[in-house]
Amino acid sequence: MKDKPFDIPVIVNLDSEEDRDVTSVKEALDVLIDEWPAGKGGPIHAEAIQACRGSLDGQYPVEKARNAFSAAAWDADLFVSDMGRLSEALA
């Protein structure tokens, strides 16, 4: 499967130490499956996994996967931003 980049990264905080920029559908799927904190899953998390897989398979646009990943991060209280970094916006 060919990876598909996000236009703007989704910034999440998985471990309370450092924010992470998730920049593509494949990276979002990897985070959802391999790095998501225990006990933070649920139906929105499952929908995000499905949206990312569908996007990588060409069934859904990248934006659907990105929005689903953002929603899962928000629902799990891991969301930081989906507007990019302020320092980059000001550059």
PDB file of N, CA, C and O in Angstrom:
ATOM      1  N   MET A   1       0.830  -1.193   0.000  1.00  0.00           N
ATOM      2  CA  MET A   1       0.000   0.000   0.000  1.00  0.00           C
ATOM      3  C   MET A   1       0.872   1.253   0.000  1.00  0.00           C
ATOM      4  O   MET A   1       1.810   1.376   0.787  1.00  0.00           O
ATOM      5  N   LYS A   2       0.551   2.150  -0.873  1.00  0.00           N
ATOM      6  CA  LYS A   2       1.277   3.411  -0.948  1.00  0.00           C
ATOM      7  C   LYS A   2       0.754   4.368   0.125  1.00  0.00           C
ATOM      8  O   LYS A   2      -0.455   4.541   0.280  1.00  0.00           O
ATOM      9  N   ASP A   3       1.670   4.979   0.853  1.00  0.00           N
ATOM     10  CA  ASP A   3       1.277   5.940   1.885  1.00  0.00           C
ATOM     11  C   ASP A   3       0.720   7.203   1.238  1.00  0.00           C
ATOM     12  O   ASP A   3       1.034   7.531   0.094  1.00  0.00           O
ATOM     13  N   LYS A   4      -0.116   7.900   2.004  1.00  0.00           N
ATOM     14  CA  LYS A   4      -0.734   9.137   1.515  1.00  0.00           C
ATOM     15  C   LYS A   4      -0.536  10.218   2.565  1.00  0.00           C
ATOM     16  O   LYS A   4      -1.007  10.074   3.693  1.00  0.00           O
ATOM     17  N   PRO A   5       0.153  11.300   2.213  1.00  0.00           N
ATOM     18  CA  PRO A   5       0.446  12.349   3.200  1.00  0.00           C
ATOM     19  C   PRO A   5      -0.780  13.208   3.517  1.00  0.00           C
ATOM     20  O   PRO A   5      -1.657  13.409   2.676  1.00  0.00           O
ATOM     21  N   PHE A   6      -0.814  13.704   4.746  1.00  0.00           N
ATOM     22  CA  PHE A   6      -1.804  14.700   5.145  1.00  0.00           C
ATOM     23  C   PHE A   6      -1.327  16.062   4.676  1.00  0.00           C
ATOM     24  O   PHE A   6      -0.123  16.317   4.671  1.00  0.00           O
ATOM     25  N   ASP A   7      -2.235  16.942   4.284  1.00  0.00           N
ATOM     26  CA  ASP A   7      -1.865  18.311   3.928  1.00  0.00           C
ATOM     27  C   ASP A   7      -1.280  19.043   5.134  1.00  0.00           C
ATOM     28  O   ASP A   7      -0.301  19.780   5.012  1.00  0.00           O
ATOM     29  N   ILE A   8      -1.890  18.831   6.294  1.00  0.00           N
ATOM     30  CA  ILE A   8      -1.432  19.428   7.549  1.00  0.00           C
ATOM     31  C   ILE A   8      -1.371  18.317   8.585  1.00  0.00           C
ATOM     32  O   ILE A   8      -2.339  17.569   8.723  1.00  0.00           O
ATOM     33  N   PRO A   9      -0.274  18.182   9.315  1.00  0.00           N
ATOM     34  CA  PRO A   9      -0.180  17.117  10.315  1.00  0.00           C
ATOM     35  C   PRO A   9      -1.237  17.256  11.405  1.00  0.00           C
ATOM     36  O   PRO A   9      -1.735  18.348  11.681  1.00  0.00           O
ATOM     37  N   VAL A  10      -1.562  16.126  12.010  1.00  0.00           N
ATOM     38  CA  VAL A  10      -2.381  16.096  13.217  1.00  0.00           C
ATOM     39  C   VAL A  10      -1.401  15.896  14.372  1.00  0.00           C
ATOM     40  O   VAL A  10      -0.600  14.961  14.363  1.00  0.00           O
ATOM     41  N   ILE A  11      -1.470  16.774  15.357  1.00  0.00           N
ATOM     42  CA  ILE A  11      -0.532  16.708  16.473  1.00  0.00           C
ATOM     43  C   ILE A  11      -1.241  16.049  17.656  1.00  0.00           C
ATOM     44  O   ILE A  11      -2.307  16.489  18.087  1.00  0.00           O
ATOM     45  N   VAL A  12      -0.625  14.990  18.166  1.00  0.00           N
ATOM     46  CA  VAL A  12      -1.180  14.244  19.288  1.00  0.00           C
ATOM     47  C   VAL A  12      -0.136  14.135  20.392  1.00  0.00           C
ATOM     48  O   VAL A  12       1.054  14.355  20.169  1.00  0.00           O
ATOM     49  N   ASN A  13      -0.606  13.792  21.577  1.00  0.00           N
ATOM     50  CA  ASN A  13       0.293  13.533  22.686  1.00  0.00           C
ATOM     51  C   ASN A  13      -0.076  12.173  23.254  1.00  0.00           C
ATOM     52  O   ASN A  13      -1.100  12.020  23.919  1.00  0.00           O
ATOM     53  N   LEU A  14       0.772  11.189  22.983  1.00  0.00           N
ATOM     54  CA  LEU A  14       0.498   9.813  23.380  1.00  0.00           C
ATOM     55  C   LEU A  14       1.044   9.461  24.751  1.00  0.00           C
ATOM     56  O   LEU A  14       0.569   8.518  25.384  1.00  0.00           O
ATOM     57  N   ASP A  15       2.044  10.214  25.219  1.00  0.00           N
ATOM     58  CA  ASP A  15       2.715   9.817  26.460  1.00  0.00           C
ATOM     59  C   ASP A  15       2.924  10.951  27.448  1.00  0.00           C
ATOM     60  O   ASP A  15       3.633  10.768  28.438  1.00  0.00           O
ATOM     61  N   SER A  16       2.344  12.093  27.221  1.00  0.00           N
ATOM     62  CA  SER A  16       2.451  13.269  28.094  1.00  0.00           C
ATOM     63  C   SER A  16       3.847  13.880  28.148  1.00  0.00           C
ATOM     64  O   SER A  16       4.059  14.845  28.882  1.00  0.00           O
ATOM     65  N   GLU A  17       4.791  13.355  27.404  1.00  0.00           N
ATOM     66  CA  GLU A  17       6.135  13.924  27.414  1.00  0.00           C
ATOM     67  C   GLU A  17       6.407  14.796  26.185  1.00  0.00           C
ATOM     68  O   GLU A  17       6.981  15.879  26.299  1.00  0.00           O
ATOM     69  N   GLU A  18       6.000  14.326  25.042  1.00  0.00           N
ATOM     70  CA  GLU A  18       6.318  15.062  23.820  1.00  0.00           C
ATOM     71  C   GLU A  18       5.184  14.930  22.816  1.00  0.00           C
ATOM     72  O   GLU A  18       4.650  13.840  22.611  1.00  0.00           O
ATOM     73  N   ASP A  19       4.818  16.042  22.191  1.00  0.00           N
ATOM     74  CA  ASP A  19       3.807  16.010  21.141  1.00  0.00           C
ATOM     75  C   ASP A  19       4.383  15.332  19.904  1.00  0.00           C
ATOM     76  O   ASP A  19       5.590  15.368  19.662  1.00  0.00           O
ATOM     77  N   ARG A  20       3.514  14.725  19.142  1.00  0.00           N
ATOM     78  CA  ARG A  20       3.941  14.017  17.934  1.00  0.00           C
ATOM     79  C   ARG A  20       3.140  14.500  16.747  1.00  0.00           C
ATOM     80  O   ARG A  20       1.913  14.585  16.810  1.00  0.00           O
ATOM     81  N   ASP A  21       3.824  14.816  15.669  1.00  0.00           N
ATOM     82  CA  ASP A  21       3.188  15.195  14.411  1.00  0.00           C
ATOM     83  C   ASP A  21       2.927  13.931  13.596  1.00  0.00           C
ATOM     84  O   ASP A  21       3.862  13.228  13.212  1.00  0.00           O
ATOM     85  N   VAL A  22       1.675  13.651  13.340  1.00  0.00           N
ATOM     86  CA  VAL A  22       1.310  12.510  12.495  1.00  0.00           C
ATOM     87  C   VAL A  22       1.039  13.085  11.107  1.00  0.00           C
ATOM     88  O   VAL A  22       0.135  13.901  10.929  1.00  0.00           O
ATOM     89  N   THR A  23       1.825  12.653  10.136  1.00  0.00           N
ATOM     90  CA  THR A  23       1.866  13.335   8.846  1.00  0.00           C
ATOM     91  C   THR A  23       1.251  12.573   7.678  1.00  0.00           C
ATOM     92  O   THR A  23       1.203  13.096   6.565  1.00  0.00           O
ATOM     93  N   SER A  24       0.779  11.344   7.909  1.00  0.00           N
ATOM     94  CA  SER A  24       0.250  10.564   6.790  1.00  0.00           C
ATOM     95  C   SER A  24      -0.761   9.534   7.273  1.00  0.00           C
ATOM     96  O   SER A  24      -0.888   9.269   8.469  1.00  0.00           O
ATOM     97  N   VAL A  25      -1.475   8.966   6.314  1.00  0.00           N
ATOM     98  CA  VAL A  25      -2.475   7.941   6.626  1.00  0.00           C
ATOM     99  C   VAL A  25      -1.808   6.710   7.228  1.00  0.00           C
ATOM    100  O   VAL A  25      -2.296   6.172   8.221  1.00  0.00           O
ATOM    101  N   LYS A  26      -0.716   6.263   6.651  1.00  0.00           N
ATOM    102  CA  LYS A  26      -0.015   5.067   7.159  1.00  0.00           C
ATOM    103  C   LYS A  26       0.484   5.301   8.572  1.00  0.00           C
ATOM    104  O   LYS A  26       0.353   4.424   9.426  1.00  0.00           O
ATOM    105  N   GLU A  27       1.052   6.461   8.831  1.00  0.00           N
ATOM    106  CA  GLU A  27       1.528   6.768  10.177  1.00  0.00           C
ATOM    107  C   GLU A  27       0.362   6.808  11.162  1.00  0.00           C
ATOM    108  O   GLU A  27       0.484   6.314  12.283  1.00  0.00           O
ATOM    109  N   ALA A  28      -0.761   7.387  10.756  1.00  0.00           N
ATOM    110  CA  ALA A  28      -1.946   7.421  11.623  1.00  0.00           C
ATOM    111  C   ALA A  28      -2.414   6.002  11.934  1.00  0.00           C
ATOM    112  O   ALA A  28      -2.744   5.694  13.080  1.00  0.00           O
ATOM    113  N   LEU A  29      -2.444   5.141  10.926  1.00  0.00           N
ATOM    114  CA  LEU A  29      -2.859   3.757  11.141  1.00  0.00           C
ATOM    115  C   LEU A  29      -1.893   3.047  12.085  1.00  0.00           C
ATOM    116  O   LEU A  29      -2.323   2.315  12.976  1.00  0.00           O
ATOM    117  N   ASP A  30      -0.608   3.256  11.899  1.00  0.00           N
ATOM    118  CA  ASP A  30       0.385   2.650  12.796  1.00  0.00           C
ATOM    119  C   ASP A  30       0.177   3.114  14.236  1.00  0.00           C
ATOM    120  O   ASP A  30       0.252   2.314  15.169  1.00  0.00           O
ATOM    121  N   VAL A  31      -0.082   4.405  14.413  1.00  0.00           N
ATOM    122  CA  VAL A  31      -0.329   4.941  15.758  1.00  0.00           C
ATOM    123  C   VAL A  31      -1.579   4.306  16.345  1.00  0.00           C
ATOM    124  O   VAL A  31      -1.575   3.878  17.499  1.00  0.00           O
ATOM    125  N   LEU A  32      -2.645   4.241  15.563  1.00  0.00           N
ATOM    126  CA  LEU A  32      -3.913   3.685  16.047  1.00  0.00           C
ATOM    127  C   LEU A  32      -3.785   2.219  16.456  1.00  0.00           C
ATOM    128  O   LEU A  32      -4.408   1.783  17.424  1.00  0.00           O
ATOM    129  N   ILE A  33      -2.983   1.468  15.721  1.00  0.00           N
ATOM    130  CA  ILE A  33      -2.870   0.028  15.980  1.00  0.00           C
ATOM    131  C   ILE A  33      -1.762  -0.298  16.982  1.00  0.00           C
ATOM    132  O   ILE A  33      -1.966  -1.101  17.893  1.00  0.00           O
ATOM    133  N   ASP A  34      -0.600   0.316  16.820  1.00  0.00           N
ATOM    134  CA  ASP A  34       0.571  -0.103  17.590  1.00  0.00           C
ATOM    135  C   ASP A  34       0.919   0.786  18.784  1.00  0.00           C
ATOM    136  O   ASP A  34       1.599   0.334  19.705  1.00  0.00           O
ATOM    137  N   GLU A  35       0.467   2.036  18.784  1.00  0.00           N
ATOM    138  CA  GLU A  35       0.930   2.961  19.813  1.00  0.00           C
ATOM    139  C   GLU A  35      -0.184   3.568  20.658  1.00  0.00           C
ATOM    140  O   GLU A  35       0.095   4.295  21.612  1.00  0.00           O
ATOM    141  N   TRP A  36      -1.419   3.287  20.330  1.00  0.00           N
ATOM    142  CA  TRP A  36      -2.549   3.868  21.050  1.00  0.00           C
ATOM    143  C   TRP A  36      -2.520   3.391  22.500  1.00  0.00           C
ATOM    144  O   TRP A  36      -2.357   2.195  22.745  1.00  0.00           O
ATOM    145  N   PRO A  37      -2.673   4.292  23.459  1.00  0.00           N
ATOM    146  CA  PRO A  37      -2.635   3.887  24.865  1.00  0.00           C
ATOM    147  C   PRO A  37      -3.764   2.903  25.221  1.00  0.00           C
ATOM    148  O   PRO A  37      -4.897   3.031  24.756  1.00  0.00           O
ATOM    149  N   ALA A  38      -3.420   1.938  26.046  1.00  0.00           N
ATOM    150  CA  ALA A  38      -4.400   0.948  26.505  1.00  0.00           C
ATOM    151  C   ALA A  38      -5.547   1.670  27.207  1.00  0.00           C
ATOM    152  O   ALA A  38      -5.332   2.643  27.930  1.00  0.00           O
ATOM    153  N   GLY A  39      -6.740   1.194  26.990  1.00  0.00           N
ATOM    154  CA  GLY A  39      -7.915   1.769  27.623  1.00  0.00           C
ATOM    155  C   GLY A  39      -8.460   3.005  26.937  1.00  0.00           C
ATOM    156  O   GLY A  39      -9.457   3.568  27.389  1.00  0.00           O
ATOM    157  N   LYS A  40      -7.826   3.445  25.850  1.00  0.00           N
ATOM    158  CA  LYS A  40      -8.268   4.654  25.143  1.00  0.00           C
ATOM    159  C   LYS A  40      -8.977   4.324  23.833  1.00  0.00           C
ATOM    160  O   LYS A  40      -9.299   5.223  23.055  1.00  0.00           O
ATOM    161  N   GLY A  41      -9.220   3.032  23.588  1.00  0.00           N
ATOM    162  CA  GLY A  41      -9.919   2.632  22.369  1.00  0.00           C
ATOM    163  C   GLY A  41     -11.421   2.822  22.525  1.00  0.00           C
ATOM    164  O   GLY A  41     -11.897   3.315  23.548  1.00  0.00           O
ATOM    165  N   GLY A  42     -12.139   2.432  21.522  1.00  0.00           N
ATOM    166  CA  GLY A  42     -13.594   2.554  21.539  1.00  0.00           C
ATOM    167  C   GLY A  42     -14.115   2.606  20.120  1.00  0.00           C
ATOM    168  O   GLY A  42     -13.361   2.376  19.174  1.00  0.00           O
ATOM    169  N   PRO A  43     -15.395   2.904  19.956  1.00  0.00           N
ATOM    170  CA  PRO A  43     -15.969   2.898  18.608  1.00  0.00           C
ATOM    171  C   PRO A  43     -15.365   3.947  17.670  1.00  0.00           C
ATOM    172  O   PRO A  43     -15.216   3.684  16.477  1.00  0.00           O
ATOM    173  N   ILE A  44     -15.022   5.105  18.177  1.00  0.00           N
ATOM    174  CA  ILE A  44     -14.441   6.148  17.313  1.00  0.00           C
ATOM    175  C   ILE A  44     -13.028   5.740  16.894  1.00  0.00           C
ATOM    176  O   ILE A  44     -12.621   5.997  15.761  1.00  0.00           O
ATOM    177  N   HIS A  45     -12.286   5.114  17.790  1.00  0.00           N
ATOM    178  CA  HIS A  45     -10.958   4.571  17.480  1.00  0.00           C
ATOM    179  C   HIS A  45     -11.080   3.511  16.383  1.00  0.00           C
ATOM    180  O   HIS A  45     -10.305   3.510  15.427  1.00  0.00           O
ATOM    181  N   ALA A  46     -12.052   2.613  16.526  1.00  0.00           N
ATOM    182  CA  ALA A  46     -12.266   1.560  15.529  1.00  0.00           C
ATOM    183  C   ALA A  46     -12.649   2.156  14.168  1.00  0.00           C
ATOM    184  O   ALA A  46     -12.193   1.680  13.129  1.00  0.00           O
ATOM    185  N   GLU A  47     -13.481   3.191  14.180  1.00  0.00           N
ATOM    186  CA  GLU A  47     -13.860   3.861  12.934  1.00  0.00           C
ATOM    187  C   GLU A  47     -12.647   4.511  12.274  1.00  0.00           C
ATOM    188  O   GLU A  47     -12.534   4.512  11.048  1.00  0.00           O
ATOM    189  N   ALA A  48     -11.740   5.061  13.078  1.00  0.00           N
ATOM    190  CA  ALA A  48     -10.535   5.691  12.525  1.00  0.00           C
ATOM    191  C   ALA A  48      -9.640   4.645  11.863  1.00  0.00           C
ATOM    192  O   ALA A  48      -9.078   4.894  10.796  1.00  0.00           O
ATOM    193  N   ILE A  49      -9.506   3.489  12.485  1.00  0.00           N
ATOM    194  CA  ILE A  49      -8.724   2.411  11.875  1.00  0.00           C
ATOM    195  C   ILE A  49      -9.332   2.030  10.527  1.00  0.00           C
ATOM    196  O   ILE A  49      -8.617   1.879   9.537  1.00  0.00           O
ATOM    197  N   GLN A  50     -10.641   1.877  10.497  1.00  0.00           N
ATOM    198  CA  GLN A  50     -11.338   1.519   9.264  1.00  0.00           C
ATOM    199  C   GLN A  50     -11.167   2.602   8.190  1.00  0.00           C
ATOM    200  O   GLN A  50     -10.954   2.285   7.020  1.00  0.00           O
ATOM    201  N   ALA A  51     -11.258   3.863   8.581  1.00  0.00           N
ATOM    202  CA  ALA A  51     -11.102   4.963   7.623  1.00  0.00           C
ATOM    203  C   ALA A  51      -9.683   5.007   7.059  1.00  0.00           C
ATOM    204  O   ALA A  51      -9.498   5.237   5.864  1.00  0.00           O
ATOM    205  N   CYS A  52      -8.689   4.791   7.908  1.00  0.00           N
ATOM    206  CA  CYS A  52      -7.298   4.791   7.435  1.00  0.00           C
ATOM    207  C   CYS A  52      -7.044   3.627   6.483  1.00  0.00           C
ATOM    208  O   CYS A  52      -6.430   3.800   5.430  1.00  0.00           O
ATOM    209  N   ARG A  53      -7.516   2.453   6.854  1.00  0.00           N
ATOM    210  CA  ARG A  53      -7.357   1.300   5.954  1.00  0.00           C
ATOM    211  C   ARG A  53      -8.060   1.549   4.628  1.00  0.00           C
ATOM    212  O   ARG A  53      -7.517   1.249   3.565  1.00  0.00           O
ATOM    213  N   GLY A  54      -9.274   2.100   4.692  1.00  0.00           N
ATOM    214  CA  GLY A  54     -10.016   2.398   3.468  1.00  0.00           C
ATOM    215  C   GLY A  54      -9.329   3.428   2.600  1.00  0.00           C
ATOM    216  O   GLY A  54      -9.362   3.336   1.373  1.00  0.00           O
ATOM    217  N   SER A  55      -8.708   4.405   3.229  1.00  0.00           N
ATOM    218  CA  SER A  55      -7.990   5.423   2.469  1.00  0.00           C
ATOM    219  C   SER A  55      -6.764   4.826   1.778  1.00  0.00           C
ATOM    220  O   SER A  55      -6.494   5.122   0.614  1.00  0.00           O
ATOM    221  N   LEU A  56      -6.033   3.990   2.498  1.00  0.00           N
ATOM    222  CA  LEU A  56      -4.856   3.355   1.901  1.00  0.00           C
ATOM    223  C   LEU A  56      -5.246   2.423   0.749  1.00  0.00           C
ATOM    224  O   LEU A  56      -4.482   2.243  -0.200  1.00  0.00           O
ATOM    225  N   ASP A  57      -6.443   1.835   0.845  1.00  0.00           N
ATOM    226  CA  ASP A  57      -6.932   0.960  -0.219  1.00  0.00           C
ATOM    227  C   ASP A  57      -7.593   1.724  -1.366  1.00  0.00           C
ATOM    228  O   ASP A  57      -7.988   1.126  -2.367  1.00  0.00           O
ATOM    229  N   GLY A  58      -7.713   3.049  -1.220  1.00  0.00           N
ATOM    230  CA  GLY A  58      -8.302   3.860  -2.274  1.00  0.00           C
ATOM    231  C   GLY A  58      -9.811   4.013  -2.191  1.00  0.00           C
ATOM    232  O   GLY A  58     -10.419   4.582  -3.097  1.00  0.00           O
ATOM    233  N   GLN A  59     -10.431   3.518  -1.123  1.00  0.00           N
ATOM    234  CA  GLN A  59     -11.885   3.615  -0.974  1.00  0.00           C
ATOM    235  C   GLN A  59     -12.320   4.986  -0.468  1.00  0.00           C
ATOM    236  O   GLN A  59     -13.415   5.448  -0.788  1.00  0.00           O
ATOM    237  N   TYR A  60     -11.473   5.633   0.315  1.00  0.00           N
ATOM    238  CA  TYR A  60     -11.812   6.918   0.926  1.00  0.00           C
ATOM    239  C   TYR A  60     -10.723   7.938   0.631  1.00  0.00           C
ATOM    240  O   TYR A  60      -9.566   7.566   0.435  1.00  0.00           O
ATOM    241  N   PRO A  61     -11.075   9.205   0.597  1.00  0.00           N
ATOM    242  CA  PRO A  61     -10.053  10.243   0.429  1.00  0.00           C
ATOM    243  C   PRO A  61      -9.196  10.370   1.687  1.00  0.00           C
ATOM    244  O   PRO A  61      -9.608   9.972   2.776  1.00  0.00           O
ATOM    245  N   VAL A  62      -8.023  10.919   1.523  1.00  0.00           N
ATOM    246  CA  VAL A  62      -7.096  11.133   2.634  1.00  0.00           C
ATOM    247  C   VAL A  62      -7.763  11.950   3.737  1.00  0.00           C
ATOM    248  O   VAL A  62      -7.563  11.678   4.920  1.00  0.00           O
ATOM    249  N   GLU A  63      -8.545  12.939   3.357  1.00  0.00           N
ATOM    250  CA  GLU A  63      -9.168  13.827   4.340  1.00  0.00           C
ATOM    251  C   GLU A  63     -10.111  13.074   5.281  1.00  0.00           C
ATOM    252  O   GLU A  63     -10.236  13.433   6.451  1.00  0.00           O
ATOM    253  N   LYS A  64     -10.768  12.041   4.777  1.00  0.00           N
ATOM    254  CA  LYS A  64     -11.648  11.235   5.643  1.00  0.00           C
ATOM    255  C   LYS A  64     -10.818  10.527   6.711  1.00  0.00           C
ATOM    256  O   LYS A  64     -11.210  10.488   7.877  1.00  0.00           O
ATOM    257  N   ALA A  65      -9.679   9.970   6.321  1.00  0.00           N
ATOM    258  CA  ALA A  65      -8.801   9.297   7.280  1.00  0.00           C
ATOM    259  C   ALA A  65      -8.255  10.297   8.296  1.00  0.00           C
ATOM    260  O   ALA A  65      -8.210  10.011   9.493  1.00  0.00           O
ATOM    261  N   ARG A  66      -7.844  11.460   7.819  1.00  0.00           N
ATOM    262  CA  ARG A  66      -7.291  12.484   8.710  1.00  0.00           C
ATOM    263  C   ARG A  66      -8.341  12.954   9.720  1.00  0.00           C
ATOM    264  O   ARG A  66      -8.052  13.083  10.910  1.00  0.00           O
ATOM    265  N   ASN A  67      -9.553  13.206   9.242  1.00  0.00           N
ATOM    266  CA  ASN A  67     -10.627  13.648  10.132  1.00  0.00           C
ATOM    267  C   ASN A  67     -10.984  12.565  11.153  1.00  0.00           C
ATOM    268  O   ASN A  67     -11.241  12.868  12.318  1.00  0.00           O
ATOM    269  N   ALA A  68     -11.000  11.322  10.721  1.00  0.00           N
ATOM    270  CA  ALA A  68     -11.312  10.216  11.633  1.00  0.00           C
ATOM    271  C   ALA A  68     -10.214  10.056  12.678  1.00  0.00           C
ATOM    272  O   ALA A  68     -10.502   9.802  13.847  1.00  0.00           O
ATOM    273  N   PHE A  69      -8.952  10.204  12.262  1.00  0.00           N
ATOM    274  CA  PHE A  69      -7.846  10.127  13.215  1.00  0.00           C
ATOM    275  C   PHE A  69      -7.931  11.267  14.221  1.00  0.00           C
ATOM    276  O   PHE A  69      -7.741  11.046  15.418  1.00  0.00           O
ATOM    277  N   SER A  70      -8.211  12.472  13.762  1.00  0.00           N
ATOM    278  CA  SER A  70      -8.370  13.618  14.664  1.00  0.00           C
ATOM    279  C   SER A  70      -9.493  13.370  15.665  1.00  0.00           C
ATOM    280  O   SER A  70      -9.349  13.660  16.853  1.00  0.00           O
ATOM    281  N   ALA A  71     -10.610  12.835  15.183  1.00  0.00           N
ATOM    282  CA  ALA A  71     -11.745  12.557  16.063  1.00  0.00           C
ATOM    283  C   ALA A  71     -11.391  11.516  17.118  1.00  0.00           C
ATOM    284  O   ALA A  71     -11.781  11.647  18.278  1.00  0.00           O
ATOM    285  N   ALA A  72     -10.656  10.490  16.721  1.00  0.00           N
ATOM    286  CA  ALA A  72     -10.252   9.459  17.683  1.00  0.00           C
ATOM    287  C   ALA A  72      -9.312  10.038  18.734  1.00  0.00           C
ATOM    288  O   ALA A  72      -9.425   9.725  19.919  1.00  0.00           O
ATOM    289  N   ALA A  73      -8.381  10.887  18.291  1.00  0.00           N
ATOM    290  CA  ALA A  73      -7.458  11.517  19.242  1.00  0.00           C
ATOM    291  C   ALA A  73      -8.223  12.434  20.199  1.00  0.00           C
ATOM    292  O   ALA A  73      -7.943  12.456  21.398  1.00  0.00           O
ATOM    293  N   TRP A  74      -9.170  13.176  19.678  1.00  0.00           N
ATOM    294  CA  TRP A  74     -10.000  14.063  20.515  1.00  0.00           C
ATOM    295  C   TRP A  74     -10.782  13.240  21.541  1.00  0.00           C
ATOM    296  O   TRP A  74     -10.809  13.573  22.725  1.00  0.00           O
ATOM    297  N   ASP A  75     -11.413  12.170  21.075  1.00  0.00           N
ATOM    298  CA  ASP A  75     -12.222  11.314  21.933  1.00  0.00           C
ATOM    299  C   ASP A  75     -11.386  10.677  23.053  1.00  0.00           C
ATOM    300  O   ASP A  75     -11.875  10.486  24.166  1.00  0.00           O
ATOM    301  N   ALA A  76     -10.133  10.353  22.750  1.00  0.00           N
ATOM    302  CA  ALA A  76      -9.244   9.701  23.722  1.00  0.00           C
ATOM    303  C   ALA A  76      -8.455  10.707  24.559  1.00  0.00           C
ATOM    304  O   ALA A  76      -7.605  10.318  25.360  1.00  0.00           O
ATOM    305  N   ASP A  77      -8.734  11.992  24.377  1.00  0.00           N
ATOM    306  CA  ASP A  77      -8.025  13.060  25.089  1.00  0.00           C
ATOM    307  C   ASP A  77      -6.520  13.047  24.784  1.00  0.00           C
ATOM    308  O   ASP A  77      -5.691  13.278  25.664  1.00  0.00           O
ATOM    309  N   LEU A  78      -6.192  12.773  23.518  1.00  0.00           N
ATOM    310  CA  LEU A  78      -4.803  12.755  23.055  1.00  0.00           C
ATOM    311  C   LEU A  78      -4.541  13.854  22.026  1.00  0.00           C
ATOM    312  O   LEU A  78      -3.408  14.049  21.586  1.00  0.00           O
ATOM    313  N   PHE A  79      -5.592  14.562  21.651  1.00  0.00           N
ATOM    314  CA  PHE A  79      -5.538  15.562  20.587  1.00  0.00           C
ATOM    315  C   PHE A  79      -4.823  16.825  21.065  1.00  0.00           C
ATOM    316  O   PHE A  79      -5.072  17.311  22.169  1.00  0.00           O
ATOM    317  N   VAL A  80      -3.944  17.344  20.232  1.00  0.00           N
ATOM    318  CA  VAL A  80      -3.291  18.621  20.505  1.00  0.00           C
ATOM    319  C   VAL A  80      -3.736  19.654  19.465  1.00  0.00           C
ATOM    320  O   VAL A  80      -4.197  20.737  19.826  1.00  0.00           O
ATOM    321  N   SER A  81      -3.599  19.321  18.175  1.00  0.00           N
ATOM    322  CA  SER A  81      -3.961  20.275  17.127  1.00  0.00           C
ATOM    323  C   SER A  81      -4.083  19.573  15.779  1.00  0.00           C
ATOM    324  O   SER A  81      -3.389  18.590  15.517  1.00  0.00           O
ATOM    325  N   ASP A  82      -4.962  20.080  14.935  1.00  0.00           N
ATOM    326  CA  ASP A  82      -4.980  19.636  13.544  1.00  0.00           C
ATOM    327  C   ASP A  82      -4.813  20.836  12.619  1.00  0.00           C
ATOM    328  O   ASP A  82      -5.194  20.802  11.449  1.00  0.00           O
ATOM    329  N   MET A  83      -4.234  21.891  13.173  1.00  0.00           N
ATOM    330  CA  MET A  83      -4.008  23.121  12.412  1.00  0.00           C
ATOM    331  C   MET A  83      -2.511  23.336  12.149  1.00  0.00           C
ATOM    332  O   MET A  83      -2.115  24.398  11.670  1.00  0.00           O
ATOM    333  N   GLY A  84      -1.694  22.350  12.454  1.00  0.00           N
ATOM    334  CA  GLY A  84      -0.259  22.499  12.306  1.00  0.00           C
ATOM    335  C   GLY A  84       0.326  23.222  13.496  1.00  0.00           C
ATOM    336  O   GLY A  84      -0.381  23.550  14.449  1.00  0.00           O
ATOM    337  N   ARG A  85       1.591  23.463  13.438  1.00  0.00           N
ATOM    338  CA  ARG A  85       2.281  24.146  14.526  1.00  0.00           C
ATOM    339  C   ARG A  85       2.272  25.646  14.290  1.00  0.00           C
ATOM    340  O   ARG A  85       2.482  26.105  13.167  1.00  0.00           O
ATOM    341  N   LEU A  86       2.033  26.392  15.324  1.00  0.00           N
ATOM    342  CA  LEU A  86       1.974  27.847  15.232  1.00  0.00           C
ATOM    343  C   LEU A  86       3.280  28.412  14.705  1.00  0.00           C
ATOM    344  O   LEU A  86       3.272  29.360  13.920  1.00  0.00           O
ATOM    345  N   SER A  87       4.395  27.848  15.122  1.00  0.00           N
ATOM    346  CA  SER A  87       5.696  28.349  14.673  1.00  0.00           C
ATOM    347  C   SER A  87       5.846  28.207  13.152  1.00  0.00           C
ATOM    348  O   SER A  87       6.460  29.059  12.510  1.00  0.00           O
ATOM    349  N   GLU A  88       5.293  27.149  12.583  1.00  0.00           N
ATOM    350  CA  GLU A  88       5.357  26.962  11.131  1.00  0.00           C
ATOM    351  C   GLU A  88       4.428  27.925  10.411  1.00  0.00           C
ATOM    352  O   GLU A  88       4.740  28.388   9.314  1.00  0.00           O
ATOM    353  N   ALA A  89       3.293  28.227  11.018  1.00  0.00           N
ATOM    354  CA  ALA A  89       2.330  29.126  10.406  1.00  0.00           C
ATOM    355  C   ALA A  89       2.877  30.551  10.359  1.00  0.00           C
ATOM    356  O   ALA A  89       2.556  31.315   9.450  1.00  0.00           O
ATOM    357  N   LEU A  90       3.690  30.896  11.326  1.00  0.00           N
ATOM    358  CA  LEU A  90       4.234  32.236  11.385  1.00  0.00           C
ATOM    359  C   LEU A  90       5.488  32.421  10.547  1.00  0.00           C
ATOM    360  O   LEU A  90       5.918  33.550  10.309  1.00  0.00           O
ATOM    361  N   ALA A  91       6.074  31.319  10.100  1.00  0.00           N
ATOM    362  CA  ALA A  91       7.332  31.384   9.343  1.00  0.00           C
ATOM    363  C   ALA A  91       7.104  31.883   7.939  1.00  0.00           C
ATOM    364  O   ALA A  91       8.053  32.000   7.164  1.00  0.00           O
TER     365      ALA A  91
END
